Every structure is written in C-alpha cells, then in structure tokens.
Amino acid sequence: MKQFILIFTLFFLFTAEAKTNINFWETQNGVRVYFIESHELPIVDINVNFDAGSARDNPKKSGVSNLTNYLMMLGSANLNENQLSDSFSDIGATIGGGVDPDHAKITLRSLSKKETLNQALKTFQLVLSSPRFDKTVFDREKLSTLSLIEQSQTQPDSIGANAFKKLLYGDHPYAFPEEGLLETVRGLKQSDVIDFYKQFYTAQNASIVIVGDLNKNEAQDISDQLTRHLKEGKNPEISDVQSISSGENLIENSAQQAHLFYGMPTLERQDQDFFPLYVGNYILGGGGFVSRLTGEVREKNGLVYSVYSYFMPMTKAGPFQIGLQTKKDQIDDAFSLVKKVVSEFVQNGPSQKELEDAKKNLIGGFPLRLDSNKKITEYISMMAVYNYPLDYLETFSQKVESVTIDQIKDAFKRRIDMSKFSTVIVGKK
C-alpha cells in the first residue's frame, strides 16, 4: 500500500510539473511545436511527425509511405548514405524513423553539448528537407522490402493480421499493411517516393516534439531551423470507415498453434467513450494475468497460451481486437469460451472490485510510461499527432478515476456489437 501511495504521489508530481513545462507554439510556416525542458541528462530528443502514414498511400502503390520514410535516412543533399550515417555516429547522435497508418516520424537523439547538437541539427535538417532518394539505394531497399514481405507471408501472426485488416476495412486505406503488398511494392518506382515526399512531408502536415536539456529560446531556434525549408501543403481528411458486415476467414497453416483474430472497427482518437472503454478493456482482456479473459480461458480452463483484447484508437475508427494462441485441437473450445466471456462483460460490465483494482493499476502504472525522456517524447508525439489537449497528462488519472460501472456498461453496449465481429483463424482446418 505504501508503495502504491508513493507511485501515485510521483504521478501527480510528474503531471503537475508537466503542466508547467509543456510549451506549445507554431512556427511561422505553421508547424506545431511541443517542448518540455528537462536538465536531468545532457541529452536532447526530437521527433518530427508528419501526416504521411500508410493511410496516405494510393492503394495501387501501397508501401510507398514506408519506403519513403526509410530512404530519407539513407542520403541527404551532398551526403551519400555512408557519409550521412558517419556524420551522426561520429558525434554519438542517432536518427530513426517509422510509419504507422496515421503518421510517419523522423527522430533525432543527440548530446546537448552546443557544438555536438549544432552539428547534429545541421545534418538532421538536411534529412528532413533534402533527401536524395538515390536510384541504387531505392532499388536495393525495394528488393529488401519485398524479401521482408515474402518472409512475413510464412508467419502466422502476419498472415492473420493482414487478413483481419482486410475483413475489417475492405477498400479503406487502413486495410493495407504498412510495408505494402508484393504486387504493389513490385510496381513502385523511384519517382513514386519522390512524389510522396513532396506531397506529404510539408509544413502544415508536421509537428515537432522536443524534450531535453534546452531552454525555450533554444528550442524555438531549433524548431525554426528544422522547418524553415519545408514546403507548403495540407492533406485532406482521411475517409471515414464504412460499416462492413461481419466476415470469416479460416486459413490453413502448418504452424503447431492456431491464431485467432476477432473484433470490429470502433474507436477514434479523442472519442468521448475512450476512458470507459479503456478502463473496461483493462478488466476484460487488457490487464494481462488480472483480466477476465486470461482468468477464464487460460487459468481456469487451460485452453490457451495467451489471450488478450485491446482498443487501437486511430484518426478514424480503429479496431477493437481480441486475440489468442492455442493448440489447433483446442481452438473451437477456446473461441466459444472467449465469445461467452465477452458477451457477459458487454451485458453486465465489471464488478466494483474489478473496477477499483483496474483504476489502481492503471493510475499506478502510468508513470512507468513516462520515466525517460525518450518515452516522454513518444507520448507527447502521440498528443501532437492527434491534437490532444495540453493538459492530457495532467488529467489522465482524474479521468480514469471518474469512470463508473454504469459508464463502462453503457459504452460497451453501444460500441461493441458482436454480431458485426469478423473472425480470422490461422491454423484452422
């Protein structure tokens, strides 16, 4: 109990400090900037986020966003890929990137020592504004991507996840894997990544998160330096997810285990039902060994190796997904029990004790998501990408604490319709 009180206190100390330290402004060309001053370590973390995720791919060119993002880190301006890599490694700086359906990011971590940081920023600015997209590098990485896609087609998790996306989203951009499909990546040309970069890596599509050993004036200078050469441009909205009737896809596979994917699209970012669904799902299947699904399906009946559920809120309706792995001859029994547990939870909600325990775990564990500059940078980047209010961290525990049983029951009954769930089983005969 004393340990929980200590963690709880640390959470409020952090969020109170975060309230005063989260600075926000816009650059002259409209880039949104979030800055947290932290002098505990001589390090600066920078995430530059763009509305350039895989949902922006032309379906016929699925995978171009992923390839564009990666190639940006393999040569800039007059620096080829080796020279660019050396310019960072020689000063102990690192860059990274990544793509999900809703956004792409380019990241920098550097020591805050002035000479080191200035050199890192000078090169990082070239990465953002002057990628080379060399033909030989493009051809090589295209082949590498195709090889990775071919490899993923032998893995039950990837097979199931891609089939599940297709059932849930049909022709919507969320239906396609970030890395693309074999047939679409094969058709990509060097000009496709150049065009994608020009269209989507723009000032109005960008946000910057800076966390580290700087003051506000220095952070403002950095945000101006990194963005002044970005072109103008703003994306249209991603299309809404259309209601699709439930579907089923049973996929034979030689793996020893069967993999289940079960659910429906339901939750957007900043949805008014987020906290009741978030807390409720922790009780249902998001809380690991303390969740109902684990307790009933794994612990009491021994039917699965693992079972889980989660909401993945996105710009448009993201999935509520239930998954498990089990022996092939147990999949029918496990699936039947999963449906029974979920149905009972949707109808009756949690007990008061389950709710109280979930709140303690969620609030007590929240500081662990923010116990380093890098984690803080990632969390603030999520807030930036989805335009969360600046007080989100401060009010998180309050909103979790205010969730009631009736709110959970109401939200699950309105938002979770099991008659619309789609099912994919990899390994089902």
C-alpha positions in Angstrom: 0.0 0.0 0.0 2.8 2.4 0.9 4.5 1.6 -2.5 1.3 2.4 -4.3 0.9 5.7 -2.5 4.5 6.6 -3.4 3.9 5.8 -7.1 0.6 7.6 -7.0 2.3 10.7 -5.5 5.1 10.6 -8.1 2.5 10.5 -10.8 0.9 13.7 -9.6 4.3 15.3 -9.1 5.2 14.5 -12.7 1.9 15.7 -14.2 2.0 18.9 -12.1 5.5 19.5 -13.5 4.4 18.5 -17.0 1.6 21.1 -16.9 4.1 24.0 -16.4 6.8 22.5 -18.7 4.8 21.6 -21.8 5.3 24.6 -24.0 3.4 25.0 -27.3 3.8 27.3 -30.2 3.6 27.4 -34.0 6.5 28.3 -36.4 5.9 31.0 -39.0 5.0 28.4 -41.6 2.5 26.6 -39.4 4.4 23.7 -37.8 3.1 22.9 -34.3 5.9 22.6 -31.7 5.7 20.9 -28.3 8.6 21.4 -25.9 9.5 20.0 -22.5 12.6 21.3 -20.7 14.5 18.6 -18.8 18.0 19.1 -17.5 18.4 15.7 -15.7 20.5 14.3 -18.6 22.7 16.2 -21.2 20.5 14.8 -24.0 18.0 16.2 -26.5 15.3 14.1 -28.1 13.4 15.4 -31.2 10.5 13.7 -33.0 9.3 15.3 -36.2 5.9 13.8 -37.1 4.2 14.1 -40.4 0.7 13.2 -41.7 2.4 10.8 -44.0 1.4 7.4 -42.8 0.4 4.4 -44.8 -3.3 5.6 -45.0 -1.9 8.2 -47.4 -0.8 5.5 -49.9 -2.5 5.2 -53.2 -3.9 1.6 -52.8 -2.2 0.7 -56.1 1.1 1.9 -54.5 0.7 0.5 -51.0 4.0 0.6 -49.2 5.3 3.8 -50.7 5.0 5.7 -47.4 7.1 3.1 -45.6 9.8 3.1 -48.3 9.9 6.9 -48.5 10.4 7.2 -44.8 13.2 4.7 -44.7 15.0 6.2 -47.7 15.0 9.6 -46.1 17.6 8.4 -43.7 19.9 6.9 -46.4 21.3 10.0 -48.0 20.7 13.8 -48.0 21.8 16.7 -50.1 25.6 16.1 -50.8 25.9 13.3 -48.3 25.5 9.7 -49.5 24.2 7.1 -47.1 27.6 6.3 -45.6 28.6 9.9 -45.2 25.2 10.7 -43.6 25.5 7.8 -41.2 29.0 8.7 -40.3 28.1 12.4 -39.7 25.7 11.2 -36.9 27.7 8.3 -35.4 30.9 10.4 -35.3 29.3 12.7 -32.7 27.3 10.0 -30.9 23.9 11.1 -32.4 21.3 8.7 -33.7 18.4 9.1 -36.1 15.4 6.9 -36.6 12.1 6.7 -38.3 8.9 4.8 -38.7 5.4 4.6 -40.2 2.0 3.6 -38.9 -1.3 4.1 -40.7 -1.8 7.7 -39.3 1.7 9.2 -39.3 5.3 9.0 -40.1 8.2 10.2 -38.0 11.9 11.1 -38.2 13.7 11.2 -34.9 17.0 12.6 -33.5 18.8 11.9 -30.3 21.9 14.0 -29.5 24.0 15.1 -26.6 23.1 18.7 -25.7 26.6 20.0 -25.8 26.4 23.0 -28.1 29.0 22.0 -30.7 27.6 18.5 -30.9 24.0 19.4 -31.0 24.6 22.1 -33.7 26.3 19.6 -35.9 23.6 17.0 -35.4 20.9 19.6 -36.1 22.6 20.8 -39.3 22.6 17.3 -40.7 19.2 16.4 -39.4 17.8 19.4 -41.2 19.1 18.0 -44.5 17.4 14.7 -43.7 14.1 16.5 -43.4 14.4 18.9 -46.3 16.8 17.4 -48.8 16.6 13.6 -49.1 18.5 12.2 -52.0 16.4 9.1 -52.9 19.4 7.6 -54.9 18.3 5.2 -57.6 20.7 2.5 -56.5 19.6 2.8 -52.8 16.0 2.8 -53.9 16.4 -0.4 -55.9 18.2 -2.2 -53.1 15.7 -1.3 -50.4 12.8 -2.1 -52.6 14.2 -5.6 -53.0 14.8 -5.8 -49.3 11.2 -4.8 -48.6 9.9 -7.4 -51.0 12.0 -10.0 -49.2 10.6 -9.0 -45.8 7.0 -9.2 -47.2 7.7 -12.7 -48.6 9.1 -13.7 -45.2 6.0 -12.3 -43.4 3.8 -14.4 -45.5 5.2 -17.5 -43.8 4.5 -16.2 -40.3 1.0 -17.0 -38.8 0.8 -13.6 -36.9 1.5 -11.6 -40.0 -0.8 -13.7 -42.2 -3.6 -13.3 -39.7 -3.1 -9.6 -39.0 -3.2 -8.8 -42.7 -6.3 -10.9 -43.4 -8.0 -9.4 -40.4 -7.3 -5.8 -41.6 -8.8 -6.7 -44.9 -12.0 -8.1 -43.4 -12.4 -5.1 -41.1 -11.7 -2.4 -43.6 -12.4 -3.6 -47.1 -11.1 -0.9 -49.5 -10.4 1.7 -46.8 -6.7 2.7 -46.5 -6.5 1.0 -43.1 -6.9 -2.3 -44.8 -3.4 -2.4 -46.2 -0.2 -3.3 -44.2 2.3 -0.5 -43.7 5.0 -2.3 -45.7 2.7 -2.8 -48.6 1.8 -5.9 -50.7 4.1 -7.8 -53.0 2.2 -6.7 -56.1 2.2 -3.0 -55.1 5.8 -2.8 -54.0 7.0 -4.5 -57.1 5.4 -1.7 -59.1 7.0 1.1 -57.2 9.4 3.5 -59.0 11.9 6.0 -57.7 9.6 8.8 -58.8 6.8 7.4 -56.5 8.8 8.0 -53.4 9.9 11.5 -54.6 6.3 12.4 -55.3 5.1 11.1 -52.0 7.7 13.0 -50.1 6.8 16.3 -52.0 3.1 15.9 -51.3 3.1 14.8 -47.7 6.3 15.9 -45.9 5.1 19.5 -45.7 5.0 22.2 -43.0 1.2 22.1 -42.5 1.4 18.3 -42.1 4.1 18.4 -39.5 4.5 18.7 -35.7 7.7 18.7 -33.7 8.3 17.4 -30.1 11.5 18.5 -28.4 12.4 17.1 -24.9 15.7 17.7 -23.2 18.5 19.8 -21.9 17.5 23.1 -23.5 15.7 26.3 -22.7 12.6 27.6 -24.5 14.6 30.1 -26.6 17.0 27.4 -27.8 14.0 25.1 -28.6 12.4 27.8 -30.6 15.6 28.4 -32.6 15.8 24.6 -33.3 12.1 24.3 -34.4 12.7 27.3 -36.9 15.9 25.8 -38.2 14.4 22.4 -38.8 11.2 23.6 -40.5 12.1 26.7 -42.4 12.8 24.7 -45.6 9.7 22.5 -45.5 7.3 23.1 -48.4 3.7 24.3 -48.1 0.9 21.8 -48.2 -2.0 20.4 -46.2 -3.6 17.0 -46.5 -7.4 16.4 -46.9 -9.1 14.3 -44.3 -8.8 10.5 -44.4 -12.1 9.0 -45.5 -14.5 7.6 -42.8 -14.5 3.9 -42.1 -17.7 2.5 -43.6 -19.7 -0.1 -41.8 -18.9 -3.6 -43.1 -20.8 -6.7 -42.3 -19.0 -9.4 -40.3 -16.8 -11.8 -42.2 -14.8 -15.0 -41.6 -11.5 -16.3 -43.0 -10.2 -19.7 -42.0 -6.6 -20.1 -43.1 -4.8 -23.4 -43.1 -1.2 -23.2 -41.8 1.5 -25.7 -40.9 2.3 -24.0 -37.6 1.6 -26.0 -34.5 -0.6 -23.4 -32.9 -3.8 -21.8 -34.1 -4.0 -18.0 -34.0 -7.4 -16.1 -33.5 -8.2 -12.6 -34.6 -11.7 -11.4 -33.6 -13.3 -7.9 -33.5 -14.5 -4.8 -35.3 -13.7 -1.2 -36.0 -15.0 1.1 -33.3 -12.8 3.8 -31.7 -11.4 7.1 -32.9 -8.8 9.3 -31.1 -10.4 11.7 -28.6 -13.6 9.7 -28.6 -15.9 10.6 -25.8 -16.1 6.9 -24.8 -12.4 6.4 -24.7 -11.9 6.3 -20.9 -14.9 4.0 -20.1 -13.8 1.6 -23.0 -10.1 1.9 -21.9 -10.8 1.0 -18.3 -13.3 -1.6 -19.2 -11.0 -3.3 -21.6 -8.3 -3.5 -19.0 -10.7 -5.6 -16.9 -11.8 -7.6 -19.9 -8.6 -8.5 -21.6 -6.0 -5.7 -21.5 -4.7 -6.3 -17.9 -2.7 -9.4 -18.6 -3.0 -12.0 -15.8 -5.6 -10.0 -13.9 -8.0 -9.8 -16.9 -11.2 -11.8 -17.2 -10.2 -13.4 -20.5 -6.9 -14.7 -19.0 -8.6 -15.8 -15.9 -11.4 -17.8 -17.6 -9.7 -19.0 -20.8 -6.2 -19.6 -19.6 -6.1 -20.0 -15.8 -9.3 -21.9 -15.1 -9.6 -23.9 -18.3 -6.1 -24.1 -19.6 -7.2 -23.6 -23.2 -4.7 -21.0 -24.5 -1.1 -19.9 -24.2 -2.1 -16.3 -24.3 -5.3 -14.3 -24.8 -5.8 -10.5 -24.9 -8.1 -7.7 -26.1 -7.3 -4.1 -26.9 -8.7 -1.0 -28.5 -6.5 0.8 -31.0 -7.9 4.3 -31.5 -6.9 5.9 -34.7 -7.8 9.1 -36.7 -10.8 7.1 -38.0 -12.3 4.1 -36.3 -9.6 1.8 -35.1 -10.2 -1.8 -34.2 -11.3 -3.5 -31.0 -9.5 -6.7 -31.3 -9.4 -10.0 -29.4 -6.6 -12.5 -30.0 -5.3 -15.8 -28.7 -2.9 -18.6 -29.5 -3.7 -22.2 -28.7 -3.3 -25.8 -29.9 -5.2 -26.5 -33.1 -7.4 -29.1 -31.4 -8.4 -26.6 -28.7 -9.3 -23.6 -30.9 -13.1 -24.3 -31.1 -13.4 -24.6 -27.3 -11.3 -21.6 -26.6 -13.1 -19.4 -29.2 -16.5 -20.4 -27.8 -15.4 -19.5 -24.2 -14.0 -16.2 -25.5 -17.3 -15.3 -27.0 -19.1 -16.2 -23.8 -16.8 -14.1 -21.6 -17.0 -11.1 -23.9 -20.8 -11.3 -24.3 -21.3 -11.5 -20.5 -19.0 -8.5 -20.0 -20.8 -6.4 -22.6 -24.1 -7.2 -21.0 -23.2 -6.9 -17.3 -20.0 -4.9 -17.1 -17.4 -5.3 -14.3 -17.7 -5.8 -10.6 -16.9 -3.0 -8.2 -13.8 -4.8 -7.0 -12.6 -5.3 -10.6 -13.1 -1.6 -11.3 -11.3 -0.5 -8.2 -8.3 -2.8 -8.9 -8.2 -1.7 -12.6 -8.0 2.0 -11.6 -5.2 1.4 -9.1 -3.2 -0.5 -11.7 -3.8 2.0 -14.5 -3.0 5.1 -12.4 -0.2 3.5 -10.5 1.5 2.2 -13.7 1.1 5.4 -15.7 4.4 7.0 -14.5 6.3 4.0 -15.9 5.3 5.1 -19.4 7.0 8.4 -18.7 10.1 7.5 -16.8 12.6 8.6 -19.5 13.0 11.5 -22.0 12.5 9.1 -24.9 9.2 7.8 -23.5 8.0 11.3 -22.8 8.9 12.3 -26.4 6.9 9.4 -27.8 3.9 10.1 -25.6 3.9 13.8 -26.4 4.2 12.9 -30.1 1.0 10.9 -29.8 -0.6 14.0 -28.4 0.8 16.1 -31.2 -0.3 13.8 -34.0 -3.9 13.6 -32.7 -4.2 17.2 -31.4 -4.7 16.2 -27.8 -5.2 19.0 -25.3 -2.0 20.1 -23.5 -3.4 19.0 -20.1 -4.0 15.4 -21.2 -1.2 14.1 -19.0 -2.4 16.1 -16.0 -6.0 15.0 -16.3 -5.3 11.3 -17.2 -5.6 9.9 -13.7 -8.6 12.1 -12.9 -10.5 10.8 -15.9 -9.6 7.1 -15.1 -10.7 7.6 -11.5 -14.0 9.1 -12.6 -15.1 6.1 -14.7 -18.1 4.2 -13.3 -19.5 0.8 -13.8 -22.6 2.3 -15.5 -20.4 4.2 -17.9 -18.5 1.1 -18.9 -21.7 -0.9 -19.4 -23.2 1.9 -21.4 -20.2 2.4 -23.6 -19.6 -1.4 -24.3 -23.3 -1.9 -25.1 -23.4 1.0 -27.6 -20.0 0.4 -29.2 -19.4 -3.3 -29.1 -21.8 -5.3 -31.4 -20.6 -8.9 -31.5 -22.9 -9.6 -34.5 -20.6 -7.3 -36.5 -17.4 -9.0 -35.4 -15.1 -10.5 -38.0 -13.0 -13.6 -37.4 -9.7 -14.8 -38.8 -8.2 -18.1 -37.6 -4.8 -19.1 -38.9 -4.3 -22.9 -38.5 -7.9 -23.9 -38.6 -8.6 -27.0 -40.7 
